[in-house]
């Protein structure tokens, strides 16, 4: 429950400091459901492109409208200097700093400077993982953005969540393979590179995870970090006494 994540004594401070993030976590845990048409529309607008020094790097998912973005840790191995986010409107904004990360699961929360009148949580639908336990092979879509254009590819979950998996995750500074934890296996043709950080969702637009990497010697096999782990990361950042930038 959300009350377990945020003790009463912290609520006022949390609302003052990161109200939009707090409300996003609350929405996730409330089990709020959205019509498929609305969920797909909102997710299409929430997928952003990441560019580094003017070149395509990967993707991210807006968590709030004005500032916070979820992305892969392996895409920020050299920090965020020169990193910009391009929204669905085709406008780019600078990424300011890394808020927090789970390097072992290849996810990071970063803060960008996107001017809007009010910072509000993005309104997404979330996939019920209990359904994954009942039906292993679930149809999915992968949403990515490149050169301002949204790209959608279809595939399936492969029925497993791997406690650890070796993946080919080229860090900006280190092109060796990595081992990540708690990743869901996917059967999807991701094609060329630059798709890291894309949104993995059900065909009804409900978020499942964030695409991480592809595995060695396995055609059409990829993995994604679970969105529930990303929400745990966001919750942890909200609970911190000092939310100063990591770098």
N, C-alpha and C positions, 0 to 999 in steps of 0.2 A: 504494500500500500504506500501511497505517496506520503502519508503521515509518518511512516517508519523511516522513509528516506530523509525527511526534513523534520526534525524535532520542532515543537512549537516555539521554543526559545530562539530558533534561527529564522523563523518565517519573515519577520519584519525586515531583518537585514538582507535576506535573500531577495525579497521583493525590491528593496532599494537598489541593490547591486546588480542583479541580473534577472529582472522580472520576466523578460521574454523567454529566457532559457528555462526558468523555473516553470513557467506555464507550458512550455513544450514538453518537459518531462511529465508534468501533470496530465497532459493530454494523452501521452503514451500509456501511462499506467491506468488511466480511466477506462480504457477499452473503447474509446469513442469510435464509432463507425461512420464512414462517409459513403455516399453513393459512388459507384464506380466511376461515373462520368466526372464527378467533382474531384475524386482522388487522382485520376489520371491527369486532369487539367492542372491541378496544383503541383503534382510531381514534375510534369513537363516544364513548368516555370521554375521549379526549385533546383533542377540540375544545371550546374554552372561549369564553364570551362576554366581551366587554370593555365595560364601562360607564364613562362619564365623568360625574361629578357626578350619578349616579343615572339617566342616560339611556343607552340602547343606542348604542354607537359602532361596534362591529365584532366580529371574531372573532380567535382565536389558536389555536395548537397547542402543547400541553404537550410540552416536550422532556424534562424530568425531573419527577418526581412532586411535588416540594416547592418548586421555585423558578423554573426557567427556561422561558420562553415565547417562541415565534416569532410575530411579528405583522408588519403592514405599517408601513413607515416613515411613510407619509402620515397615519396615524392618531395619530401622536405629535408632530405639528408644534409643539405648544405645550408639550411635555414631558409628564411623567407625573403631575403634581399632580392629584389627584382621580380618577385612573384606577384601576379595580379589575377583577379577573378573577373571573368566576363559573364554577365548575366544574360538572361533570355532576350533582353532588349539590345544586346550587342554592345553594351557599355562596360568598360573595364575599370576596376578600382583596385587600389593597392591592398595587399595583405599586410597587416601591421605586425602581428606576432603570433606565436604558438601559445595557446592557452593551456593545453594539457594533451597527453598522448598515452596510448597503450601500444608501445613499440612491438610487444609480443603478439599483438593481434592486428598490427598494421593499420591503426586508425589514429587520427589526430583531430583535435578541435582547434581551429585557428580563428582569428578575428580580423576582419577586413573593415575598411572604411567606406560604407555604402550610404550616401546621404538619403534619408527619407524623413518624413515628418515625425514618425513614431516607429520604434522598433517593436515589432510584434512577432510572435512565434509563427512559423509556417504551419499550415493546416494540412497534415498528411493523413492517409489511412495507413494502418499498420497490420501486418499479416499475423494471424493467430498461429503461433508455433505449435499449438496442440494439433492443428490440422496436418502439420508436417509429420507428426507421429502416427497419424492415421493413414495418410496417403504419401508415400515416399516420393514418387515421381510427379512433381507439381509443375505445370507449365509456368514459365516465367518470361519476363522481358528485361532487357538490359538497356537503360537509357544513358546515353552519353552526349556530349556536345563538343563540336569541333568547328572552328571558323564560323561561329555563331549559329550553326545548324544543328538541330536535334537529330540524333541517330537512334533508331530503335531496332533491336535484334531479339529474336525469340530463342528459347531453349527450355531446359528442364532442370530441376534439382535432381541430383543423382541418389538421393535417399540417405545421405550420410553427413554427419557433422564430425569432422576430424579433430581429435584432441591435439594433434600436431601434424603438420604436413610440410614437406620441403617444396618450396615454390621458387620459381625464377622471378625474383623481384629486384630488378635493377635499380638500386639506389643511385641517386644523382652522383654520389662520390664513390660507390662501391658496386661493381657489377657482379658480385658473387651471389650465390643462391642463399636463401634465407629459410628459416623454419618458423612458421607462425602457428598460433594456437587457436582452437575453437573456430575453425573455418568450415563453412558449408560447401560441399562439392557441387559443381554445376556442369551440365553438359550444354555447351554453347560455343559457337564459332565466333571468337572475339576478333578474328582477322588480324590486322596490323596492330602495332603498339599504340600507346596513348589513350587507352580506354580505362586505365586504372582510376578508381574513384567513382565509376559510374553507378547509378542506382539500380539495384536488383530488386524487382518487385513482381508480385503476382500479376496475372493478366487483367485483374480488376484495379491495378494501380496501388496495391498495398505493399508498403516497404518491407523487404526481407533483410537486405543487407547492402553492403557497399563493396563493389568488385575490387579484389585485391590483385591477384596475379594468375598466371597460368602455370601448370605443373610441368615438370620435365618429362619428356618422352610420353606424353599423354595427349593425343589429338583431341581437340574440342573439349578439353577438361580444364576448368578454372575453379577458383575458390573465391568466396566472399566472406568478409567479416560480418558477423550477425549484427543487425541493427540494435538488438537488445544490449549488446556489449557497448555500442556507441552511446546509448542512453545512460548506461552505467558511468561512462566517461564524463558525460555532460553533468550528471548528478554529482560526481566527485568534484568537478570544477566548481559547481555552485556551493558546495559545502566548505570549500577552502576558506580559511581565515584570511589568507593573503592571496588575492587573485592578480598578482603582478605578472608580467610577461615572463615566459620561460627563457626567451631569447629575443 
